[in-house]
Amino acid sequence: MERMLRATIENEPEVLMRVTALLKRKGYQMKRIVMQSDEDQKKANLEITMQSDGPALDSALLVLKRVVNVYSVVEVNQ
C-alpha cells in the first residue's frame, strides 16, 4: 500500500534536494516526488508518494518542517 503526502512549502533554492535527502536518511521509501511552483514562484506544491511500511507520515511532516517552511499539508487517501 502507498501513502501520499501533499504539502505547500516555501520555494527556496535546492529545496527539493534537501527534502529528498533528509527523508531518505530518515528511512522513508519514496516512490514518487513531484514539485511544482505556484505563479509567483514563492511557494511550491510538493507531492510525495511513500510505501506505507516505512516510518509514519506524522514524522515525515516534522522532517519537512526542519528544512523548509510548510504552509499546509494533507495526507491523500488512495
N, CA, C and O of each residue as an XYZ file, in Angstrom:
312
protein
N       0.840     -1.185      0.000
C       0.000      0.000      0.000
C       0.884      1.246      0.000
O       1.963      1.255      0.593
N       0.425      2.273     -0.656
C       1.153      3.535     -0.731
C       0.395      4.611      0.022
O      -0.826      4.552      0.166
N       1.141      5.595      0.499
C       0.532      6.755      1.156
C       1.085      7.995      0.486
O       2.257      8.045      0.113
N       0.224      9.003      0.337
C       0.646     10.228     -0.336
C       0.505     11.413      0.605
O      -0.479     11.553      1.331
N       1.515     12.250      0.565
C       1.554     13.474      1.342
C       1.606     14.637      0.369
O       2.453     14.664     -0.524
N       0.703     15.605      0.532
C       0.719     16.824     -0.291
C       0.952     18.007      0.620
O       0.270     18.180      1.630
N       1.928     18.822      0.248
C       2.274     19.972      1.082
C       2.490     21.199      0.213
O       2.933     21.105     -0.932
N       2.169     22.342      0.782
C       2.526     23.621      0.176
C       3.690     24.140      0.994
O       3.578     24.336      2.204
N       4.816     24.362      0.318
C       6.042     24.748      1.006
C       6.612     26.018      0.396
O       6.201     26.447     -0.683
N       7.562     26.611      1.102
C       8.257     27.777      0.569
C       9.212     27.313     -0.525
O       9.957     26.351     -0.343
N       9.184     27.996     -1.648
C      10.029     27.637     -2.787
C      11.386     28.310     -2.628
O      11.553     29.489     -2.937
N      12.351     27.537     -2.139
C      13.700     28.038     -1.908
C      14.673     27.303     -2.823
O      14.344     26.236     -3.340
N      15.865     27.858     -3.030
C      16.858     27.146     -3.837
C      17.172     25.772     -3.235
O      17.379     25.644     -2.028
N      17.203     24.765     -4.081
C      17.557     23.391     -3.718
C      16.638     22.754     -2.686
O      17.038     21.796     -2.025
N      15.418     23.257     -2.528
C      14.514     22.724     -1.511
C      14.162     21.259     -1.783
O      14.085     20.463     -0.848
N      13.951     20.901     -3.025
C      13.599     19.516     -3.337
C      14.745     18.570     -2.967
O      14.506     17.490     -2.429
N      15.953     18.961     -3.245
C      17.112     18.139     -2.901
C      17.229     17.974     -1.388
O      17.502     16.873     -0.910
N      17.026     19.048     -0.628
C      17.134     18.965      0.832
C      16.051     18.078      1.427
O      16.328     17.261      2.306
N      14.816     18.235      0.951
C      13.701     17.421      1.447
C      13.946     15.942      1.140
O      13.798     15.088      2.013
N      14.317     15.652     -0.094
C      14.552     14.270     -0.507
C      15.686     13.638      0.295
O      15.547     12.511      0.770
N      16.788     14.333      0.452
C      17.945     13.790      1.176
C      17.593     13.494      2.629
O      17.972     12.447      3.154
N      16.881     14.393      3.279
C      16.554     14.186      4.684
C      15.560     13.042      4.865
O      15.724     12.223      5.770
N      14.530     12.973      4.018
C      13.577     11.868      4.127
C      14.261     10.525      3.887
O      13.969      9.548      4.577
N      15.155     10.473      2.931
C      15.877      9.235      2.642
C      16.749      8.818      3.825
O      16.786      7.644      4.191
N      17.448      9.783      4.420
C      18.282      9.469      5.592
C      17.446      8.969      6.767
O      17.924      8.161      7.563
N      16.206      9.438      6.884
C      15.326      9.025      7.980
C      14.639      7.686      7.708
O      13.885      7.200      8.551
N      14.889      7.085      6.547
C      14.375      5.748      6.282
C      13.097      5.660      5.473
O      12.510      4.583      5.372
N      12.655      6.756      4.897
C      11.433      6.729      4.079
C      11.731      6.128      2.713
O      12.744      6.452      2.093
N      10.854      5.261      2.249
C      10.961      4.656      0.926
C      10.041      5.438     -0.007
O       8.847      5.149     -0.087
N      10.583      6.414     -0.704
C       9.790      7.265     -1.577
C       9.683      6.635     -2.960
O      10.677      6.200     -3.542
N       8.468      6.596     -3.468
C       8.249      6.037     -4.798
C       8.131      7.130     -5.853
O       8.490      6.928     -7.013
N       7.621      8.292     -5.437
C       7.393      9.365     -6.411
C       7.425     10.702     -5.677
O       6.851     10.843     -4.597
N       8.101     11.679     -6.276
C       8.137     13.034     -5.729
C       7.902     14.007     -6.878
O       8.569     13.944     -7.911
N       6.942     14.906     -6.681
C       6.636     15.918     -7.687
C       6.586     17.270     -6.984
O       5.940     17.423     -5.947
N       7.281     18.250     -7.566
C       7.241     19.606     -7.028
C       6.919     20.567     -8.158
O       7.508     20.499     -9.236
N       5.972     21.467     -7.895
C       5.564     22.438     -8.903
C       5.408     23.797     -8.236
O       4.718     23.914     -7.223
N       6.050     24.841     -8.802
C       5.952     26.185     -8.235
C       4.610     26.812     -8.573
O       3.966     26.476     -9.567
N       4.212     27.741     -7.703
C       2.999     28.492     -7.997
C       3.333     29.648     -8.939
O       4.473     29.782     -9.383
N       2.352     30.469     -9.237
C       2.516     31.525    -10.244
C       3.578     32.556     -9.884
O       4.300     33.027    -10.762
N       3.684     32.914     -8.609
C       4.658     33.942     -8.246
C       6.001     33.367     -7.787
O       6.871     34.118     -7.346
N       6.179     32.055     -7.884
C       7.439     31.372     -7.588
C       7.847     31.428     -6.120
O       8.975     31.059     -5.792
N       6.960     31.882     -5.218
C       7.311     31.967     -3.798
C       6.958     30.697     -3.041
O       7.601     30.367     -2.044
N       5.948     29.990     -3.504
C       5.524     28.738     -2.872
C       5.558     27.631     -3.914
O       5.557     27.881     -5.119
N       5.588     26.411     -3.419
C       5.569     25.258     -4.315
C       4.661     24.189     -3.730
O       4.523     24.062     -2.513
N       4.051     23.430     -4.614
C       3.252     22.278     -4.205
C       4.136     21.047     -4.317
O       4.718     20.777     -5.368
N       4.228     20.308     -3.223
C       5.077     19.132     -3.151
C       4.202     17.918     -2.907
O       3.387     17.913     -1.984
N       4.361     16.899     -3.718
C       3.592     15.659     -3.580
C       4.584     14.507     -3.457
O       5.415     14.293     -4.340
N       4.485     13.767     -2.351
C       5.396     12.649     -2.097
C       4.572     11.389     -1.886
O       3.691     11.351     -1.028
N       4.862     10.357     -2.672
C       4.225      9.055     -2.503
C       5.245      8.120     -1.874
O       6.357      7.961     -2.378
N       4.846      7.498     -0.750
C       5.743      6.625      0.003
C       5.108      5.271      0.240
O       3.888      5.125      0.164
N       5.930      4.289      0.525
C       5.419      2.989      0.933
C       4.915      3.117      2.362
O       5.514      3.819      3.176
N       3.818      2.441      2.666
C       3.221      2.580      3.991
C       3.968      1.819      5.067
O       3.719      2.043      6.252
N       4.881      0.921      4.697
C       5.597      0.160      5.719
C       6.786      0.918      6.297
O       7.500      0.386      7.147
N       7.008      2.143      5.853
C       8.091      2.971      6.388
C       7.621      3.722      7.621
O       6.550      3.439      8.156
N       8.429      4.688      8.075
C       8.044      5.497      9.240
C       6.719      6.220      8.995
O       6.321      6.418      7.847
N       6.047      6.607     10.055
C       4.733      7.242      9.973
C       4.804      8.589      9.261
O       5.820      9.283      9.313
N       3.703      8.945      8.595
C       3.653     10.221      7.887
C       3.712     11.408      8.840
O       4.172     12.485      8.460
N       3.251     11.222     10.072
C       3.332     12.317     11.047
C       4.776     12.756     11.241
O       5.067     13.949     11.325
N       5.670     11.786     11.312
C       7.067     12.159     11.485
C       7.654     12.729     10.197
O       8.619     13.492     10.252
N       7.092     12.376      9.033
C       7.545     12.976      7.771
C       7.271     14.474      7.787
O       8.081     15.259      7.295
N       6.147     14.869      8.344
C       5.820     16.291      8.439
C       6.846     17.011      9.313
O       7.286     18.109      8.971
N       7.227     16.412     10.421
C       8.241     17.030     11.289
C       9.569     17.167     10.560
O      10.276     18.161     10.722
N       9.903     16.160      9.755
C      11.132     16.207      8.963
C      11.057     17.364      7.961
O      12.017     18.119      7.807
N       9.922     17.498      7.287
C       9.755     18.589      6.313
C       9.932     19.946      6.978
O      10.577     20.836      6.421
N       9.362     20.106      8.165
C       9.426     21.397      8.846
C      10.845     21.768      9.267
O      11.119     22.938      9.537
N      11.746     20.797      9.327
C      13.137     21.088      9.679
C      13.887     21.759      8.543
O      14.827     22.515      8.784
N      13.484     21.493      7.308
C      14.268     22.001      6.177
C      13.574     23.091      5.374
O      14.211     23.741      4.545
N      12.275     23.305      5.604
C      11.551     24.289      4.800
C      10.299     24.742      5.551
O       9.763     24.006      6.380
N       9.837     25.961      5.254
C       8.566     26.427      5.815
C       7.427     25.682      5.139
O       7.338     25.650      3.912
N       6.558     25.083      5.944
C       5.411     24.327      5.436
C       4.157     25.143      5.730
O       3.876     25.469      6.884
N       3.396     25.474      4.669
C       2.179     26.265      4.826
C       0.964     25.385      5.076
O       0.086     25.745      5.859
N       0.910     24.250      4.425
C      -0.191     23.313      4.630
C       0.267     21.927      4.226
O       1.170     21.766      3.404
N      -0.368     20.934      4.815
C      -0.037     19.551      4.472
C      -1.274     18.678      4.696
O      -2.018     18.865      5.659
N      -1.475     17.733      3.797
C      -2.574     16.777      3.920
C      -2.091     15.411      3.472
O      -1.204     15.288      2.627
N      -2.696     14.386      4.059
C      -2.468     13.040      3.573
C      -3.610     12.703      2.633
O      -4.779     12.887      2.972
N      -3.270     12.213      1.458
C      -4.273     11.889      0.457
C      -4.495     10.387      0.483
O      -3.551      9.610      0.340
N      -5.750      9.977      0.667
C      -6.081      8.553      0.648
C      -6.153      8.081     -0.790
O      -6.774      8.724     -1.636
N      -5.515      6.957     -1.060
C      -5.515      6.419     -2.412
C      -6.390      5.201     -2.502
O      -6.514      4.607     -3.573
